[in-house]
Amino acid sequence: MQQNGIQIITLFLLVTFCQLKAQVVSQSVEKDIQLFSGYLSTNSDSAYHYIKRAYKKSLVLKNDSLIARSLYNLGYYHYLKKNTNESKRHLIKALNYSYKSKFHKISALSYNQLGTIAFDENQFEVALSKYLKALEIADRNKIPESKSRVLINLGNLYLRQKDTLKSLSYYNENISNAEKHSLYNELIKGYMNCAVLFSEKDVQKSIKYYNKALTLSQQSKDLYSEFSLHINLSELYLSGNNNSDLLKVYKHLSSAKKIQQLLNDTSLLFYLNFNFGGYFRKEKQYEKALTYYQLALHQSNKNVNSDQLLNLYKTLSETYFLKEDFKNALVFKNKQYKLSDSIFTEKKNRDFNEIQTKYQVDKKNLKIQLLTKEKIIEMDRRKWTFVVGLFIITALLLALLFFKNRIKTQKIILDKENEIHKQEVIRLEQEKELKRIVGLVEGQDQERNRVAKEIHDGIGGALAGIKLELAQYNSELKSEKIDAVVLKMSKAFADLRLISHNLSLNSLKDKNLEHLLMDLKNDYENRDEFQVEVVVFPPNSINKIKESAKHQIYRVIQELLSNVSKHAKAKTVFLNFTMHDDFFNIIVEDDGSGFNRDDRKGIGLSNIDERLSSVKAVYAIESCIGKGTVVTIDIPISQL
């Protein structure tokens, strides 16, 4: 009795220790994810280290929620690094684990990020589909923050399509949702989006939205948003012709300057100095304006895009011209011309030609004023000669520009045709390779069928005959040893029939994929090799797969389970099948011994490569010595 009590206490302490250890590891994963978020904008290498560590720890814990979070953050990291394919792969895996754990927030965030990737690739329909799926999940599960993020992205998507009415409706829906749930960051973004939308059509309404966002950013102490809003408001007031607005411009720029000094962020100086230059230019204090423009130019190598730099060159040229410093005006106009030519902007080219023409005309007018009255008639004649000459030169320049652009266009068309030709060659090679693989797989299956028939009809028949003869002899001899031999032959005959059945194509035709998978599960469990857990989502979705694809998928799963049986020493194998809108995902995961990735070709995966290639599938293997193996397969819906 006392010994039983000690055993119970020991067991209780052991369970408590395991729970505490799991809790400590779980807290460690949470901390790594927080460190990833903190380092993401300042030190990407450190951020990647922490999120990769969080992912590995969550796999050890087998905590699907933490795995889903880690995979989503890995996908977002690769998106920022412009590794689009890696980003998609991690986000899709995050979706699978979020479905398993019912972690709806990660599901919504993953669909939203997949939509953003499609948006960047100008795939409007794909982006819209992903965004609407994310919105439906966020709405159904009452996740207001995710809902606001998706609504903003939908507004941006329709704005790109120049559908301002739909864009505004999504922006307004975000504002309502953010106000209802006190989501200050999303509310600030919503006001700013509406302000930008109205900036060209209704300046007063735009200012109203900017001021709402400014008040909210000041209340929430969001200094970066506050700086951006002061800059945007100063630009809006600068674009008007009302001199009374200049006081507001200076007020907003002074506030922005204080925030920049407080943040000590030099990347903000370009916008601050550029707008101060605009203010002093409006005040006709050209020397001060040029000082600030030169400071902006000094900061232009930090987070400044080509359009902003182009605008700075243009403004510098115009300001030097107003100051009658024609030499520097021409220098910056040349820079503007070169930059605009590099981004194929014809409008900027015309501006450059215009400043040259104005400079020549002004220079000529100065000379005219110095002439005496006796030379006025002669000067008029020269003036008309100059105008005609200028007209001819302008016409020649326009013709030159036209032919230059035509040559560029023809070159682009030729390059595109070459690229299409190369893609067609690649496509034909891929089709040829696919036919080879399909033929090889079909040949293997026919050979399997032939071998199965030979085994069943040849060796199987021979064994059955020998068994019958032995049984007849023993009917008189009554030997227990012969009975034992007959029993062993019966078992061998049953095993031979099972091998013949697995090899034969005919055994696959009359059963759907789910039935075949359950047969595989029962085979391994009946032999006490390992447990097999099968999860299908949505239920029965895999039973509509066409015969050829069903055959290849079954053979791949059969091969993977065979590898687990031969090499992994696993106790449990998880088979997860998820049917998405545009692809079919399969995850095969075991808790076995794992293997070195460099040796994976040596464990019989060549057949898997060929079968998956025949259905245009992609797959990845993640394995760690002593921690099991995960195989992820994605098959396009078009192949099913």
C-alpha positions in Angstrom: 0.0 0.0 0.0 2.8 2.4 1.0 4.7 1.5 -2.2 1.7 2.3 -4.4 1.4 5.7 -2.7 5.1 6.4 -3.5 4.6 5.4 -7.1 1.5 7.7 -7.4 3.4 10.7 -5.9 6.4 10.0 -8.2 4.1 9.9 -11.3 2.3 13.1 -10.2 5.7 14.9 -9.7 6.9 13.7 -13.1 3.7 14.9 -14.9 3.9 18.2 -13.1 7.6 18.6 -14.1 6.8 17.9 -17.8 4.0 20.4 -17.7 6.2 23.1 -16.1 9.0 22.3 -18.7 6.5 22.7 -21.6 5.2 26.0 -20.1 8.8 27.3 -19.8 9.5 26.4 -23.4 6.2 27.9 -24.5 7.1 31.2 -22.8 10.5 31.0 -24.4 8.9 30.8 -27.8 6.7 33.8 -27.0 9.8 35.8 -26.0 11.6 34.9 -29.3 8.6 36.0 -31.3 8.6 39.3 -29.4 12.3 39.7 -30.0 11.7 39.0 -33.7 9.2 41.9 -33.9 11.5 44.2 -32.0 14.5 43.6 -34.3 12.6 43.3 -37.6 13.0 47.0 -38.6 16.5 47.5 -37.1 18.5 44.3 -37.5 17.0 41.7 -39.9 19.7 39.1 -39.2 18.9 39.0 -35.5 15.2 39.0 -36.3 15.6 35.9 -38.5 17.7 34.2 -35.8 14.9 34.6 -33.2 12.0 33.6 -35.4 13.9 30.5 -36.7 14.6 29.5 -33.1 11.0 30.0 -32.1 9.9 27.7 -35.0 12.3 24.9 -34.0 11.2 25.1 -30.3 7.5 25.1 -31.3 8.1 21.9 -33.4 9.7 20.2 -30.4 6.6 21.2 -28.3 4.3 20.0 -31.1 2.2 23.1 -30.3 0.3 23.8 -33.5 -0.7 27.4 -32.5 2.9 28.4 -31.8 4.0 26.6 -35.0 1.4 28.6 -37.0 2.6 31.9 -35.5 6.2 31.2 -36.2 5.5 30.1 -39.8 3.5 33.3 -40.4 6.3 35.5 -39.1 8.8 33.6 -41.2 6.6 34.2 -44.2 6.4 37.9 -43.4 10.2 38.1 -43.0 10.8 36.5 -46.4 8.2 38.9 -47.9 10.2 41.9 -46.6 13.4 40.3 -48.0 11.6 40.0 -51.4 11.9 36.1 -51.3 8.4 35.7 -52.7 8.4 31.9 -53.1 9.8 31.3 -49.6 7.2 33.7 -48.2 4.4 31.9 -50.0 5.6 28.5 -48.8 5.8 29.5 -45.1 2.4 31.3 -45.3 0.7 28.2 -46.8 2.2 26.0 -44.0 1.0 28.6 -41.5 -2.5 28.2 -42.9 -2.4 24.4 -42.5 -1.3 24.6 -38.9 -3.8 27.4 -38.1 -6.6 25.2 -39.5 -5.5 22.3 -37.3 -5.3 24.5 -34.1 -8.3 26.7 -35.1 -6.0 29.8 -34.7 -8.3 32.0 -36.8 -6.2 35.2 -36.4 -3.2 33.5 -38.1 -5.5 32.2 -40.9 -6.8 35.7 -41.6 -3.3 37.3 -41.4 -1.9 34.6 -43.8 -4.6 35.1 -46.4 -4.1 38.9 -46.1 -0.3 38.6 -46.7 -0.8 36.2 -49.6 -3.2 38.8 -51.1 -0.5 41.5 -50.6 2.0 39.4 -52.5 -0.5 38.9 -55.4 -1.2 42.7 -55.3 2.6 43.4 -55.7 2.6 41.0 -58.7 -0.3 42.9 -60.3 -2.6 39.8 -60.0 -5.8 41.7 -59.2 -8.2 38.7 -59.2 -5.9 36.6 -57.0 -5.3 39.4 -54.5 -9.1 40.2 -54.3 -9.8 36.5 -53.6 -7.2 36.2 -50.8 -8.3 39.5 -49.2 -12.0 38.5 -49.3 -11.1 35.2 -47.7 -9.2 37.0 -44.9 -12.1 39.4 -44.4 -14.6 36.5 -44.1 -12.4 34.7 -41.5 -11.9 38.0 -39.5 -15.6 38.8 -39.7 -16.8 35.3 -38.7 -14.4 35.0 -35.8 -14.7 38.6 -34.6 -11.1 39.7 -35.1 -11.4 43.5 -35.5 -7.7 44.3 -35.9 -7.3 41.8 -38.8 -10.5 43.0 -40.3 -9.3 46.6 -40.4 -6.0 45.6 -42.0 -7.8 43.7 -44.8 -10.3 46.6 -45.4 -7.4 49.0 -45.9 -5.7 46.6 -48.3 -9.0 46.2 -50.3 -9.3 50.0 -50.5 -5.7 50.2 -51.8 -6.5 47.5 -54.3 -9.5 49.3 -55.8 -7.6 52.6 -55.7 -4.9 51.0 -57.9 -7.8 50.0 -60.3 -9.0 53.7 -60.2 -12.3 52.6 -58.7 -12.5 55.5 -56.1 -16.1 54.7 -55.0 -15.3 51.2 -53.9 -12.0 52.3 -52.5 -13.7 55.0 -50.4 -16.4 52.5 -49.2 -13.7 50.1 -47.8 -11.7 53.0 -46.3 -14.9 54.2 -44.5 -15.8 50.7 -43.4 -12.3 50.5 -41.8 -12.8 53.8 -40.0 -16.1 52.6 -38.6 -14.6 49.3 -37.4 -11.5 51.0 -36.0 -13.6 53.6 -34.1 -15.9 50.9 -32.7 -12.9 48.8 -31.3 -10.5 51.7 -30.4 -7.9 50.6 -33.0 -5.9 53.8 -33.1 -3.2 52.8 -35.6 -5.8 51.5 -38.1 -8.0 54.6 -37.5 -5.0 56.9 -38.3 -4.3 54.9 -41.5 -8.0 55.2 -42.4 -8.1 59.0 -42.1 -4.8 59.3 -44.0 -6.1 57.1 -46.8 -9.2 59.2 -47.2 -7.1 62.4 -47.1 -4.9 61.2 -49.9 -8.1 60.2 -51.9 -9.6 63.7 -51.6 -6.3 65.6 -52.0 -6.8 66.5 -55.6 -10.6 66.7 -55.8 -11.6 68.3 -52.5 -8.7 70.0 -50.6 -10.9 71.1 -47.6 -12.2 67.6 -47.0 -8.6 66.2 -47.3 -7.4 68.7 -44.7 -10.3 67.7 -42.4 -9.2 64.0 -42.6 -5.5 64.9 -42.1 -6.4 66.9 -39.0 -8.4 64.1 -37.5 -5.5 61.7 -38.0 -3.1 64.3 -36.5 -5.2 64.7 -33.4 -5.4 60.9 -32.9 -1.6 60.4 -33.5 -0.9 63.1 -30.9 -3.2 61.4 -28.4 -1.7 58.0 -29.0 1.9 59.5 -29.0 2.6 58.0 -32.4 5.5 60.3 -33.3 6.2 58.8 -36.8 2.6 59.2 -37.9 2.5 62.7 -36.4 5.6 63.7 -38.4 4.2 62.3 -41.6 0.9 64.2 -41.1 2.6 67.5 -40.5 4.6 67.0 -43.7 1.5 66.1 -45.7 -0.4 69.1 -44.4 2.5 71.4 -45.2 2.5 70.0 -48.8 -1.2 70.5 -49.1 -1.1 74.1 -48.0 2.0 74.8 -50.2 0.0 73.6 -53.3 -2.5 76.4 -52.9 -2.3 80.0 -54.1 -3.5 81.6 -50.8 -0.6 83.5 -49.1 -2.4 83.3 -45.7 -1.8 79.5 -45.8 2.0 80.1 -45.6 1.7 80.7 -41.8 0.1 77.2 -41.5 2.9 75.7 -43.7 5.5 77.1 -41.3 3.6 76.0 -38.2 3.4 72.4 -39.5 7.0 72.3 -40.6 8.2 73.6 -37.2 6.2 70.9 -35.4 7.7 68.3 -37.8 11.2 69.6 -37.0 10.7 69.2 -33.3 9.5 65.6 -33.8 12.5 64.8 -36.0 14.9 66.1 -33.3 13.1 64.1 -30.7 13.3 60.9 -32.7 16.8 61.7 -33.9 16.0 59.9 -37.2 18.1 61.3 -40.0 16.0 59.5 -42.7 13.2 62.1 -42.0 15.5 65.1 -42.9 14.9 64.9 -46.6 11.2 65.5 -46.4 11.6 68.2 -43.7 14.3 70.2 -45.7 12.5 69.8 -49.0 9.3 71.3 -47.6 11.2 74.1 -45.8 12.7 74.9 -49.2 9.2 75.0 -50.7 8.1 77.4 -48.0 11.0 79.9 -48.5 10.5 79.6 -52.2 6.9 80.7 -51.8 8.2 83.6 -49.7 10.5 84.4 -52.6 13.5 84.0 -50.3 15.4 82.0 -52.9 18.8 81.9 -51.1 17.2 80.3 -48.0 15.1 78.0 -50.3 18.3 76.8 -52.0 20.0 76.1 -48.7 17.3 73.8 -47.6 17.0 72.1 -51.0 20.8 71.4 -50.9 20.4 69.9 -47.4 17.6 67.7 -48.9 19.9 66.8 -51.7 22.5 65.7 -49.2 20.0 63.4 -47.5 18.6 62.1 -50.8 20.6 58.8 -50.7 18.6 57.6 -47.7 15.2 56.0 -48.4 14.3 58.4 -51.3 12.8 57.0 -54.5 13.5 58.2 -58.0 10.3 60.2 -58.3 11.2 62.2 -55.1 14.7 62.8 -56.4 13.4 63.8 -59.8 11.1 66.4 -58.1 14.0 67.7 -56.1 16.2 68.2 -59.2 13.3 69.9 -61.0 12.7 72.3 -58.0 16.4 73.1 -57.7 16.6 74.0 -61.4 13.5 76.2 -61.2 14.7 78.0 -58.0 18.1 78.7 -59.5 16.4 80.0 -62.6 14.2 82.4 -60.4 17.4 83.5 -58.8 18.8 84.1 -62.3 21.6 81.6 -61.8 21.2 80.1 -65.2 24.3 78.0 -65.0 23.2 76.0 -62.0 19.7 75.9 -63.3 21.0 74.1 -66.4 23.2 71.7 -64.3 20.1 70.5 -62.3 17.9 70.5 -65.4 20.5 68.2 -67.0 20.3 65.9 -63.9 16.6 66.0 -64.1 16.7 65.1 -67.8 19.1 62.1 -67.2 17.0 60.8 -64.4 13.7 61.2 -66.2 15.2 59.5 -69.2 16.1 56.5 -67.1 12.5 56.0 -65.9 11.1 56.7 -69.4 9.1 59.8 -68.4 8.4 62.0 -71.4 6.9 64.8 -69.4 10.1 65.4 -67.6 12.0 65.5 -70.9 9.6 68.2 -72.2 10.3 70.3 -69.0 14.0 70.1 -69.7 13.6 71.3 -73.3 11.3 74.1 -72.0 13.9 75.4 -69.5 16.6 75.5 -72.2 14.2 77.4 -74.5 13.3 79.9 -71.8 17.0 80.5 -71.0 17.9 81.2 -74.7 14.9 83.5 -75.1 15.7 85.5 -71.9 19.3 85.8 -73.0 18.2 87.1 -76.3 15.8 89.6 -74.8 18.7 91.0 -72.6 20.7 91.6 -75.7 17.8 93.3 -77.5 17.5 95.8 -74.6 21.2 96.8 -75.1 20.8 97.6 -78.8 20.5 101.2 -80.0 17.4 102.5 -81.8 19.3 102.5 -85.1 19.6 98.7 -85.0 16.0 97.9 -84.0 15.0 97.0 -87.6 18.0 94.8 -88.0 17.3 93.2 -84.7 13.8 92.4 -85.6 15.0 90.7 -88.7 17.4 88.6 -86.6 14.7 87.9 -84.1 12.5 86.4 -86.8 15.4 84.4 -88.1 16.0 83.1 -84.6 12.4 82.2 -84.1 12.3 80.3 -87.4 15.6 78.6 -86.6 14.3 77.8 -83.1 11.1 76.3 -84.6 13.2 74.2 -87.0 15.5 73.0 -84.2 12.5 72.3 -82.0 10.9 70.3 -84.8 14.2 68.4 -85.3 14.5 67.7 -81.6 10.9 66.4 -81.5 11.6 64.2 -84.5 14.8 63.0 -82.8 12.9 62.2 -79.6 10.2 60.5 -81.6 12.7 58.2 -83.4 14.7 57.6 -80.2 11.5 56.5 -78.4 10.5 54.4 -81.4 13.9 52.6 -81.4 13.5 52.0 -77.7 10.0 50.7 -78.2 11.1 48.4 -81.0 14.0 47.1 -78.8 11.5 46.5 -75.9 9.2 44.6 -78.3 12.2 42.6 -79.7 13.3 41.7 -76.1 9.8 40.7 -75.2 9.6 38.5 -78.3 12.9 36.9 -77.5 11.8 36.3 -73.9 8.5 34.8 -75.1 10.5 32.5 -77.5 12.7 31.4 -74.6 9.7 30.8 -72.4 8.1 28.7 -75.2 11.3 26.7 -75.6 11.4 26.1 -71.9 7.7 25.1 -71.9 8.2 22.6 -74.7 11.2 21.1 -72.9 9.1 20.9 -69.7 6.3 19.2 -71.6 8.8 16.8 -73.2 10.2 16.0 -69.7 6.7 15.6 -68.3 5.8 13.2 -71.1 9.0 11.2 -70.4 8.2 11.1 -66.6 4.6 10.1 -67.3 5.7 7.4 -69.7 8.3 6.2 -67.1 5.7 6.1 -64.3 3.2 4.3 -66.6 5.9 1.8 -67.6 6.7 1.2 -63.9 3.0 0.7 -63.1 2.6 -1.8 -66.0 5.7 -3.6 -64.8 4.2 -3.7 -61.3 1.0 -5.1 -62.7 2.9 -7.8 -64.7 4.9 -8.7 -61.6 1.8 -8.9 -59.5 0.1 -11.2 -62.1 3.3 -13.4 -62.2 3.4 -13.6 -58.4 -0.3 -14.4 -58.1 -0.6 -16.8 -61.0 2.9 -18.4 -60.9 4.5 -18.5 -57.4 1.1 -18.2 -55.7 -0.3 -21.1 -57.7 2.8 -23.2 -57.0 2.6 -22.5 -53.3 -1.1 -23.4 -53.2 -0.4 -26.7 -55.0 2.4 -27.6 -52.7 0.3 -26.8 -49.7 -2.5 -29.0 -51.0 -0.1 -32.0 -51.7 1.4 -31.7 -48.2 -2.1 -31.6 -46.6 -3.1 -34.8 -48.5 0.1 -36.6 -47.5 -0.4 -35.6 -43.9 -3.9 -36.9 -43.9 -2.4 -40.3 -43.5 0.8 -39.5 -41.6 -0.8 -37.1 -39.1 2.6 -35.3 -38.5 2.4 -32.2 -36.4 5.7 -30.9 -38.1 4.1 -31.1 -41.5 1.0 -29.3 -40.1 3.3 -26.5 -38.9 4.9 -26.3 -42.3 1.4 -26.1 -44.0 0.5 -23.3 -41.5 3.7 -21.4 -42.4 3.0 -21.9 -46.1 -0.6 -20.5 -45.6 0.9 -17.4 -44.0 3.4 -17.0 -46.7 0.7 -17.4 -49.3 -1.4 -14.7 -47.6 1.6 -12.3 -47.5 2.3 -13.1 -51.2 -1.4 -12.2 -52.1 -1.0 -8.9 -50.1 2.1 -8.0 -52.1 0.4 -8.9 -55.4 -2.6 -6.9 -54.3 -0.5 -3.8 -53.5 1.4 -4.0 -56.8 -1.6 -4.4 -59.0 -3.3 -1.5 -60.7 -6.7 -3.2 -60.6 -6.8 -3.1 -56.8 -6.8 0.8 -56.9 -9.6 1.3 -59.5 -12.6 0.3 -57.4 -11.7 2.3 -54.3 -11.6 6.0 -53.6 -8.5 7.6 -52.2 -9.8 7.9 -48.6 -10.6 4.1 -48.6 -7.2 3.3 -50.0 -5.5 5.4 -47.2 -7.6 3.6 -44.5 -6.4 0.3 -46.0 -2.8 1.5 -45.7 -3.4 2.7 -42.1 -4.9 -0.7 -41.1 -2.0 -2.7 -42.8 0.7 -0.9 -40.7 -1.3 -0.8 -37.5 -2.2 -4.5 -37.8 1.5 -5.3 -38.1 2.1 -3.2 -35.0 4.7 -1.1 -36.9 3.3 2.4 -36.0 0.0 4.3 -35.6 -1.3 6.3 -38.5 -3.6 9.4 -38.0 -5.4 10.6 -41.1 -7.0 14.1 -41.2 -8.9 15.3 -44.3 -10.2 18.9 -44.6 -12.9 19.5 -45.8 -14.3 16.0 -45.2 -14.7 13.8 -48.3 -12.9 16.4 -50.5 -10.3 14.0 -51.7 -12.8 11.4 -53.0 -13.5 13.5 -56.1 -9.9 13.4 -57.4 -9.6 11.9 -60.9 -8.2 8.4 -61.4 -4.7 9.3 -62.7 -4.0 11.8 -59.9 -5.4 9.5 -57.3 -3.1 6.7 -58.5 0.0 8.9 -58.3 -0.9 10.3 -54.8 -1.6 6.9 -53.4 1.7 5.5 -54.7 3.6 8.5 -53.2 2.0 8.0 -49.8 2.6 4.3 -50.1 6.3 5.0 -50.8 6.6 7.5 -48.0 5.1 5.1 -45.4 7.4 2.4 -46.7 10.4 4.7 -46.1 9.1 5.4 -42.5 8.7 1.6 -42.0 12.3 0.9 -43.2 14.3 3.8 -41.8 12.4 6.0 -39.3 11.6 3.7 -36.3 8.5 5.9 -35.7 5.6 5.4 -33.3 3.1 7.7 -35.0 2.7 9.0 -38.6 0.3 12.0 -39.3 -1.3 12.3 -42.7 -2.9 15.7 -43.3 -4.9 16.5 -46.5 -6.2 20.0 -47.0 -8.0 21.2 -50.2 -7.5 24.9 -50.8 -9.0 27.1 -53.6 -6.1 26.8 -56.0 -3.9 23.9 -54.6 -4.2 20.6 -52.7 -1.8 20.3 -49.7 -0.5 17.1 -48.2 1.6 16.9 -45.0 3.2 13.6 -44.0 4.9 13.9 -40.6 6.5 11.2 -38.4 8.1 11.2 -34.9 11.0 8.9 -36.0 14.7 9.2 -36.0 15.0 11.7 -39.0 17.8 11.8 -41.5 20.5 14.0 -42.9 19.1 16.1 -45.9 22.2 15.4 -47.9 21.4 11.7 -47.8 17.7 12.0 -48.8 18.3 10.8 -52.5 19.8 7.7 -51.0 16.6 6.5 -49.3 14.5 5.8 -52.3 12.9 9.2 -53.1 13.5 9.1 -56.9 10.2 7.4 -57.6 8.5 10.1 -55.5 10.2 12.8 -57.6 8.9 11.3 -60.8 5.4 10.7 -59.7 5.0 14.3 -58.3 6.5 15.7 -61.4 3.8 14.0 -63.5 1.1 16.0 -61.6 3.3 19.2 -61.6 3.5 19.1 -57.8 6.2 20.8 -55.6 7.4 19.3 -52.3 9.8 20.0 -49.5 11.3 17.8 -46.9 12.3 19.0 -43.4 14.1 16.5 -41.2 16.2 16.7 -38.1 18.2 13.8 -36.6 16.3 12.4 -33.6 13.2 14.7 -34.2 11.4 13.2 -37.1 10.6 14.2 -40.6 7.9 16.5 -42.3 7.1 16.2 -46.0 5.0 19.0 -47.5 3.4 18.5 -51.0 1.4 21.1 -53.0 -0.5 19.9 -56.1 -2.2 22.5 -58.4 -6.0 22.0 -58.4 -5.9 21.9 -62.2 -4.1 18.5 -62.0 -6.9 17.0 -59.9 
